[in-house]
Amino acid sequence: MPTTGERVVTSAPASTAGGVTVARSAAWSWLAVRGDIPGWAYKGLIVSGFLLLLTLWWWISAQSWVNPVFVPSPPRVWEAARAFLGDENLWLDIKVSVLRVTAGFLLSAALAIPIGVFIGSFKVCEALLQPLTEYVRYIPVPALIPLLMLFFGIDELAKIMLIFVGVFFQLLLMVADEIRRVPHDLVQASQTLGAKRGEVVRLVLFRAAMPGIFDALRLCNGWAWTYLVVAELIAANEGMGYRILKFSRFLQTPKIFVYLILLGVIGLALDFAFRRFNQRVFHWADATKR
């Protein structure tokens, strides 16, 4: 018969193997399809991603085969950023660009949401408007600059309208798709309870699609910012896009990097604000749809 010592020896590998199995399963659970991870791990990976990008940028800028004129080092960009803090043009550029993007985005949302609701609700509107929208949205927005200047001049309205055109048609189709995703059972149940056509659209389809529509607004707000540089090609004297183009003419790449980083920070802050608002207002919606 085995002694007590032998029993201890034979049971130890089983315990170790069990611990390894648990650790392995915990590690693989992080890679589960659409699985969840701890909050601290999620935040840590966010920070790690930015640190990895910063390290890669620092390493590339330090290489002998890299021209510092084209890829400035992080310390040079930091020096340029510190010099900008006391520059009134920086704050003026941010203010002007935010106003232009916000005006174009709000105008597109005010028109695209109701029209998109009708396209998603009624086949007649879909047949009449969706093919036309699909056709127009494939026209490159920069190609419309001459027409926009002809129709709206070279003042602020032309810049706002370019951002509007860049966002409107994309948002219109996204809103229509969100309306179509509402289960038809909800429509039938509301009609059974006596809801009229307008009530079905307003109280059932639109309200059920609101979380998805708001998420579409978040995405399209990002697209609005991508059209900023193009919009400020139209006879601009201030703005973040205008300033980037001006710096590029004189190869002032550290200043370009400062403005690009600022654009990213503004966009990230807006995206975070949209997400938080969506989670607070539409907390009843499925998290996987937000």
Backbone torsions as a table, in degrees:
resi	resn	phi	psi	omega
1	MET	NA	144.6	179.8
2	PRO	-71.1	144.5	179.2
3	THR	-77.5	173.8	179.7
4	THR	-64.2	-38.5	178.9
5	GLY	-62.5	-38.7	179.6
6	GLU	-67.0	-35.1	178.6
7	ARG	-63.2	-39.5	179.7
8	VAL	-64.7	-42.1	-178.4
9	VAL	-65.6	-41.2	-176.3
10	THR	-75.0	-27.5	-178.9
11	SER	-82.8	-21.2	-177.1
12	ALA	-64.3	-46.7	179.3
13	PRO	-59.7	-35.2	179.4
14	ALA	-63.9	-40.5	179.6
15	SER	-66.4	-42.2	179.0
16	THR	-63.1	-44.6	179.5
17	ALA	-61.5	-38.2	178.2
18	GLY	-63.6	-40.1	178.8
19	GLY	-65.3	-40.8	177.9
20	VAL	-63.4	-40.3	179.9
21	THR	-63.3	-42.7	179.0
22	VAL	-64.0	-43.5	179.8
23	ALA	-63.7	-40.2	179.8
24	ARG	-65.1	-42.9	-179.7
25	SER	-66.4	-36.1	178.2
26	ALA	-65.9	-39.5	179.2
27	ALA	-67.0	-41.6	-179.3
28	TRP	-70.4	-25.8	-180.0
29	SER	-64.6	-24.3	176.9
30	TRP	-68.7	-22.4	-178.8
31	LEU	-102.5	13.5	177.9
32	ALA	-66.4	141.5	-179.2
33	VAL	-62.3	119.8	-178.5
34	ARG	57.6	23.6	177.1
35	GLY	-80.2	168.2	-178.4
36	ASP	-101.8	156.0	174.8
37	ILE	-129.9	160.3	179.7
38	PRO	-58.8	150.7	-179.3
39	GLY	-60.2	-40.5	-179.8
40	TRP	-64.4	-34.1	179.1
41	ALA	-70.5	-39.2	179.6
42	TYR	-62.2	-47.5	179.7
43	LYS	-65.8	-38.4	178.3
44	GLY	-63.6	-38.3	178.4
45	LEU	-69.0	-33.7	175.8
46	ILE	-60.9	-49.8	179.6
47	VAL	-63.0	-40.0	-179.3
48	SER	-62.8	-37.8	178.9
49	GLY	-62.3	-44.2	179.2
50	PHE	-68.1	-39.9	178.4
51	LEU	-65.1	-37.4	177.9
52	LEU	-64.0	-42.7	177.9
53	LEU	-63.5	-42.6	178.9
54	LEU	-63.4	-42.2	179.5
55	THR	-64.5	-42.8	178.6
56	LEU	-63.0	-43.5	177.2
57	TRP	-61.1	-45.1	-179.8
58	TRP	-61.6	-42.5	-178.2
59	TRP	-66.8	-44.1	-179.7
60	ILE	-63.2	-42.6	-178.1
61	SER	-67.4	-20.5	-179.2
62	ALA	-88.5	-5.4	-177.8
63	GLN	-76.8	146.6	-177.1
64	SER	-69.4	-25.2	-178.3
65	TRP	-85.7	2.5	180.0
66	VAL	-103.6	127.5	177.6
67	ASN	-78.1	120.4	-178.0
68	PRO	-64.4	-15.6	176.6
69	VAL	-67.5	-34.8	-177.2
70	PHE	-92.7	-34.1	179.5
71	VAL	-127.5	87.8	179.4
72	PRO	-70.9	152.4	179.8
73	SER	-76.8	157.8	177.4
74	PRO	-54.9	-39.1	177.0
75	PRO	-61.2	-38.2	178.3
76	ARG	-66.0	-39.2	178.4
77	VAL	-67.4	-38.2	178.1
78	TRP	-63.1	-40.3	177.0
79	GLU	-62.6	-41.2	177.8
80	ALA	-64.9	-38.2	179.3
81	ALA	-65.6	-41.1	178.6
82	ARG	-64.3	-36.7	177.8
83	ALA	-67.8	-29.4	-178.8
84	PHE	-74.7	-23.3	-173.2
85	LEU	-58.9	-32.7	178.9
86	GLY	-96.3	8.3	-177.9
87	ASP	-92.2	121.6	-180.0
88	GLU	-65.9	-27.1	-178.9
89	ASN	-63.2	-32.8	-179.5
90	LEU	-61.6	-50.1	-177.7
91	TRP	-69.1	-33.6	175.7
92	LEU	-65.8	-41.9	179.3
93	ASP	-62.5	-43.5	179.5
94	ILE	-62.8	-45.7	-178.8
95	LYS	-60.9	-47.5	-177.3
96	VAL	-64.9	-44.1	-178.2
97	SER	-66.3	-40.7	178.4
98	VAL	-62.1	-42.2	179.4
99	LEU	-64.5	-41.8	-179.7
100	ARG	-64.6	-48.6	-178.3
101	VAL	-65.0	-43.4	-179.2
102	THR	-62.9	-42.4	-179.6
103	ALA	-63.7	-47.0	179.7
104	GLY	-65.1	-38.5	-179.5
105	PHE	-68.7	-45.9	-179.1
106	LEU	-65.1	-38.0	177.8
107	LEU	-63.8	-43.2	179.0
108	SER	-65.8	-39.4	179.6
109	ALA	-67.2	-40.0	-178.3
110	ALA	-62.6	-29.9	-179.8
111	LEU	-96.3	-37.9	-173.9
112	ALA	-71.8	-35.2	-176.3
113	ILE	-65.6	-53.3	179.8
114	PRO	-64.7	-39.1	179.1
115	ILE	-66.8	-40.3	178.2
116	GLY	-63.8	-35.2	177.2
117	VAL	-63.4	-42.6	179.0
118	PHE	-67.2	-39.1	178.9
119	ILE	-63.9	-41.2	179.8
120	GLY	-74.7	-20.1	-175.9
121	SER	-94.0	-32.8	-172.8
122	PHE	-126.1	127.8	179.6
123	LYS	-62.8	-30.7	178.6
124	VAL	-61.6	-46.1	178.5
125	CYS	-67.3	-36.7	178.1
126	GLU	-62.2	-46.4	-179.3
127	ALA	-66.4	-33.7	-176.7
128	LEU	-78.1	-39.2	-168.9
129	LEU	-110.4	-31.8	-173.4
130	GLN	-66.6	-45.6	177.8
131	PRO	-59.8	-37.5	177.7
132	LEU	-64.8	-41.1	178.4
133	THR	-65.6	-42.7	177.3
134	GLU	-60.2	-37.0	179.6
135	TYR	-66.8	-47.4	-174.0
136	VAL	-70.6	-33.7	-173.8
137	ARG	-69.8	-14.1	177.6
138	TYR	-88.7	-3.6	175.6
139	ILE	-79.4	123.9	-179.3
140	PRO	-59.9	131.6	-177.9
141	VAL	-61.1	-41.4	178.3
142	PRO	-58.8	-27.4	179.1
143	ALA	-68.1	-15.9	-179.5
144	LEU	-89.8	-2.8	-177.7
145	ILE	-56.7	-46.7	179.0
146	PRO	-59.0	-40.0	179.7
147	LEU	-69.1	-40.3	178.9
148	LEU	-64.1	-39.2	176.4
149	MET	-66.2	-35.1	179.3
150	LEU	-69.4	-41.1	-176.6
151	PHE	-80.1	-39.9	-170.4
152	PHE	-117.1	3.4	179.3
153	GLY	80.1	-158.4	-177.1
154	ILE	-117.7	13.3	179.9
155	ASP	-86.3	-162.3	-175.3
156	GLU	-62.0	-33.7	-175.4
157	LEU	-60.6	-38.2	-180.0
158	ALA	-64.0	-39.7	179.8
159	LYS	-67.3	-42.4	179.4
160	ILE	-65.3	-41.2	-178.5
161	MET	-67.3	-31.6	177.3
162	LEU	-66.1	-42.1	176.2
163	ILE	-65.1	-39.0	178.1
164	PHE	-59.5	-48.3	-179.1
165	VAL	-63.2	-38.4	-179.2
166	GLY	-66.3	-25.7	-175.9
167	VAL	-102.3	-37.1	-168.1
168	PHE	-56.2	-51.6	-172.7
169	PHE	-70.3	-34.7	176.8
170	GLN	-67.4	-45.0	-179.0
171	LEU	-65.8	-37.6	179.9
172	LEU	-57.5	-47.8	-179.1
173	LEU	-69.5	-35.3	179.2
174	MET	-67.2	-39.1	177.1
175	VAL	-64.4	-44.0	178.7
176	ALA	-60.2	-40.7	178.4
177	ASP	-64.9	-39.0	178.6
178	GLU	-64.7	-37.5	177.3
179	ILE	-64.5	-40.4	-179.6
180	ARG	-67.6	-24.4	-179.1
181	ARG	-76.2	-12.2	178.2
182	VAL	-66.4	128.8	-177.9
183	PRO	-57.7	136.8	-179.3
184	HIS	-67.2	-20.6	177.6
185	ASP	-60.6	-34.8	178.8
186	LEU	-65.6	-39.7	178.7
187	VAL	-64.4	-46.5	-179.3
188	GLN	-64.2	-38.8	179.5
189	ALA	-65.4	-41.1	179.6
190	SER	-67.2	-37.8	177.6
191	GLN	-67.7	-35.3	176.8
192	THR	-63.2	-34.5	179.7
193	LEU	-81.9	1.0	174.5
194	GLY	98.2	13.0	179.8
195	ALA	-70.0	139.5	177.6
196	LYS	-83.0	174.6	-175.2
197	ARG	-60.0	-47.6	179.7
198	GLY	-63.7	-36.9	179.0
199	GLU	-68.1	-37.2	177.2
200	VAL	-61.8	-44.1	-179.0
201	VAL	-68.1	-46.1	-172.8
202	ARG	-79.0	-42.3	-171.8
203	LEU	-97.0	-20.0	-177.8
204	VAL	-109.5	-64.6	-175.4
205	LEU	-63.4	-51.6	-176.2
206	PHE	-64.8	-45.1	-177.8
207	ARG	-67.8	-37.8	178.9
208	ALA	-68.3	-29.3	-177.9
209	ALA	-90.0	-5.1	-174.5
210	MET	-57.0	-43.2	177.2
211	PRO	-59.4	-42.7	178.7
212	GLY	-68.4	-37.4	178.0
213	ILE	-64.8	-41.2	179.5
214	PHE	-66.6	-35.0	176.0
215	ASP	-67.5	-35.5	174.8
216	ALA	-64.2	-37.0	175.7
217	LEU	-62.4	-39.5	178.1
218	ARG	-61.1	-44.7	-179.7
219	LEU	-67.1	-42.2	-177.8
220	CYS	-71.4	-27.2	173.9
221	ASN	-62.9	-36.8	174.4
222	GLY	-64.2	-40.8	176.9
223	TRP	-63.9	-35.6	178.6
224	ALA	-59.6	-39.5	179.2
225	TRP	-69.7	-29.5	178.9
226	THR	-69.1	-21.5	178.2
227	TYR	-89.4	2.3	-175.4
228	LEU	-63.2	-47.7	-178.0
229	VAL	-62.1	-40.5	178.6
230	VAL	-64.4	-42.1	-178.9
231	ALA	-64.0	-35.6	-176.7
232	GLU	-86.3	10.6	166.1
233	LEU	-74.8	-18.5	-174.2
234	ILE	-86.9	87.5	172.2
235	ALA	46.7	47.7	180.0
236	ALA	-93.3	149.2	175.5
237	ASN	-119.5	-5.6	175.8
238	GLU	-154.1	166.3	-176.6
239	GLY	123.3	154.5	-176.7
240	MET	-68.5	-40.3	177.4
241	GLY	-65.3	-42.2	177.5
242	TYR	-60.4	-43.5	-177.2
243	ARG	-67.1	-37.2	177.4
244	ILE	-62.1	-43.9	178.0
245	LEU	-63.9	-37.9	178.8
246	LYS	-66.0	-43.6	178.1
247	PHE	-63.2	-34.8	-177.7
248	SER	-66.4	-28.9	179.6
249	ARG	-65.4	-28.9	-178.0
250	PHE	-109.4	14.4	178.4
251	LEU	53.9	40.9	177.4
252	GLN	-91.3	69.6	-172.8
253	THR	-66.2	-34.0	175.8
254	PRO	-59.1	-38.7	178.4
255	LYS	-69.2	-36.3	176.2
256	ILE	-61.5	-43.9	-180.0
257	PHE	-62.6	-38.5	178.9
258	VAL	-60.2	-46.3	-178.6
259	TYR	-68.8	-36.5	177.4
260	LEU	-65.0	-41.4	178.3
261	ILE	-64.4	-40.3	177.8
262	LEU	-62.9	-41.6	176.7
263	LEU	-59.8	-42.6	178.5
264	GLY	-64.5	-40.0	179.4
265	VAL	-65.5	-44.1	178.0
266	ILE	-60.7	-46.2	179.7
267	GLY	-62.7	-41.7	179.7
268	LEU	-65.4	-39.1	178.3
269	ALA	-65.3	-42.4	178.4
270	LEU	-65.3	-41.3	178.9
271	ASP	-62.2	-42.1	178.5
272	PHE	-63.9	-41.0	179.5
273	ALA	-64.1	-41.8	178.0
274	PHE	-62.2	-44.3	-178.7
275	ARG	-63.7	-44.9	-179.2
276	ARG	-64.0	-42.1	178.7
277	PHE	-63.0	-42.8	179.6
278	ASN	-61.0	-42.6	-178.9
279	GLN	-68.5	-33.5	-179.0
280	ARG	-77.5	-44.9	-174.5
281	VAL	-79.6	-39.1	-176.6
282	PHE	-111.6	44.7	-178.5
283	HIS	-65.2	-17.7	-179.9
284	TRP	-77.0	-15.9	-177.9
285	ALA	-77.9	155.9	177.5
286	ASP	-63.4	129.3	-176.7
287	ALA	-61.3	-27.9	-178.1
288	THR	-73.4	-13.4	179.7
289	LYS	-98.3	-1.2	-177.7
290	ARG	-101.0	NA	NA
